[in-house]
């Protein structure tokens, strides 16, 4: 089985030309990009459109079934961020747990991440790069402060690059110091 997928930007214009819907010129229906439903246009896709798009006939022959998929909406992208077994939010939460820090994403922050992906037209793949941008500095700063017990990613963190909300427990550091002192005392006693 041979599977091929992609956005094929510009292919909708070829389909419109073939079906008689003018894209430019006199008599063309003027639509903004937001008004155009690519899904409806791609339902009319034929192999000859792919050929005109620039794919070679040998390649097109290996695509006997052509299915058109709708763009992921906001709700679907949020589910992708949070629900699967290996969801991005779960991955970062686990990484923070290693350092003894609880990570929380506010709902507004998740929506802002998804809005960025929609704006960039990167779909689900773009979610990782957006979260990487947000988390890059935070992941290096959090382990350097042993008093941090919780990190909260807010909408402002996503949109403006603001610092995340951090919960600090002053006793967390002193507990570690006590354990370290006891360990060094025991080492002296055995020597």
C-alpha positions in Angstrom: 0.0 0.0 0.0 1.3 3.4 -0.9 0.1 6.4 1.1 0.7 10.0 0.2 -0.5 13.1 2.1 0.0 16.8 2.0 -1.6 20.3 1.8 -0.9 20.7 -2.0 -1.2 24.5 -1.8 -2.5 26.0 -5.1 -4.1 22.7 -6.3 -7.5 24.3 -5.6 -6.9 26.9 -8.3 -6.3 24.1 -10.9 -9.6 22.4 -9.8 -11.5 25.7 -10.0 -10.2 26.3 -13.6 -11.2 22.8 -14.7 -14.7 23.0 -13.1 -15.4 26.4 -14.6 -15.2 28.4 -11.4 -13.1 31.4 -12.3 -10.4 32.3 -9.8 -9.4 35.6 -11.4 -10.7 37.9 -14.2 -14.1 39.3 -15.2 -17.0 37.3 -13.9 -14.9 35.7 -11.2 -16.6 35.2 -7.8 -14.6 37.2 -5.3 -14.0 35.4 -2.1 -11.6 35.9 0.8 -9.3 33.0 1.7 -11.4 32.5 4.8 -14.6 32.1 2.7 -13.1 29.4 0.5 -13.8 25.9 1.7 -11.0 23.9 0.3 -12.7 20.7 1.4 -15.6 21.3 -1.0 -13.2 22.1 -3.9 -10.9 19.1 -3.3 -14.0 16.8 -3.5 -13.8 17.5 -7.2 -10.2 16.4 -7.5 -9.3 14.2 -10.5 -5.9 12.6 -11.5 -5.6 15.1 -14.4 -5.5 18.0 -11.8 -2.6 16.3 -10.0 -0.8 16.0 -13.4 -1.4 19.7 -14.1 -0.2 20.4 -10.5 3.2 18.9 -11.5 3.1 15.3 -10.3 4.4 12.7 -12.8 2.0 10.2 -14.3 3.9 7.2 -12.8 3.4 8.7 -9.4 -0.3 9.5 -9.9 -0.9 5.9 -11.1 0.2 4.7 -7.6 -2.7 6.7 -6.1 -5.8 4.8 -7.0 -7.9 6.2 -4.1 -7.9 9.9 -3.4 -9.5 11.0 -0.1 -10.0 14.6 0.9 -9.6 15.5 4.5 -11.0 18.5 6.3 -8.6 20.8 8.2 -8.4 20.1 11.9 -10.5 22.5 13.9 -9.6 24.1 17.2 -11.3 21.5 19.3 -9.5 18.6 17.5 -6.1 20.3 17.9 -6.7 20.8 21.7 -7.6 17.1 21.9 -4.4 16.2 20.1 -2.4 18.3 22.6 -3.9 16.6 25.7 -5.7 13.3 25.1 -3.4 10.7 23.4 -1.2 8.5 25.4 1.9 10.4 24.2 0.3 13.8 24.0 2.7 16.8 24.1 1.3 18.1 27.3 1.7 14.7 29.0 5.3 14.5 27.7 6.3 17.9 29.2 4.4 17.1 32.4 6.5 13.9 32.8 9.8 15.8 32.1 8.9 18.3 34.8 8.0 15.5 37.2 11.6 14.2 36.9 12.7 17.5 38.5 9.9 17.3 41.1 7.9 20.1 39.6 4.2 19.9 38.7 3.4 21.4 35.2 0.0 22.8 34.4 -1.3 24.4 31.2 -4.2 26.7 31.7 -7.1 26.1 29.2 -6.6 29.6 27.7 -2.9 28.7 27.1 -3.8 25.6 25.2 -6.3 27.6 23.1 -3.6 30.2 22.4 -1.2 27.4 21.3 -3.8 26.0 18.9 -4.7 29.5 17.6 -1.0 30.0 16.7 -1.0 26.6 14.8 -4.1 27.5 12.9 -2.7 31.0 12.1 0.6 29.5 10.9 -1.4 26.8 8.9 0.9 24.1 10.3 -1.9 21.9 11.8 -1.0 19.3 14.4 2.7 19.1 13.3 3.1 22.8 14.2 2.0 22.2 17.8 5.3 20.7 18.8 7.4 23.6 17.5 5.1 26.1 19.2 5.3 24.3 22.5 9.1 24.0 22.1 9.4 27.8 21.6 7.4 28.3 24.8 9.1 25.7 27.0 12.7 26.1 25.8 13.9 28.6 28.4 11.5 27.4 31.1 12.9 23.9 31.0 16.4 25.2 31.6 15.4 27.6 34.4 13.1 25.4 36.5 15.8 22.8 37.5 18.1 25.5 38.7 15.7 26.6 41.4 15.0 23.6 43.8 12.3 25.6 45.6 9.9 25.5 42.6 7.1 23.0 43.1 4.7 24.1 40.3 4.9 25.8 36.9 1.7 27.2 35.3 1.7 28.1 31.6 -0.7 30.9 31.0 -2.1 32.6 27.9 0.4 35.5 28.4 3.3 33.0 28.4 2.1 31.7 25.0 1.2 35.0 23.4 3.7 37.5 24.9 6.6 35.2 26.0 5.9 36.3 29.6 7.3 34.2 32.5 5.0 31.4 33.6 3.4 31.5 37.0 5.6 29.7 39.5 4.7 28.2 42.9 7.7 28.2 45.3 8.0 26.2 48.5 10.8 27.5 50.7 10.7 24.4 52.8 11.5 22.1 49.9 15.1 23.4 49.7 15.7 23.1 53.5 14.5 19.5 53.5 17.1 18.6 50.8 19.8 20.4 52.8 18.9 18.4 55.9 19.2 15.1 54.0 22.5 16.2 52.5 23.9 17.1 55.9 22.8 13.7 57.4 24.4 11.9 54.5 27.7 13.7 55.0 27.6 13.1 58.8 27.1 9.4 58.2 30.0 9.3 55.7 32.3 10.9 58.4 31.2 8.4 61.0 32.1 5.4 58.8 35.5 6.8 57.9 
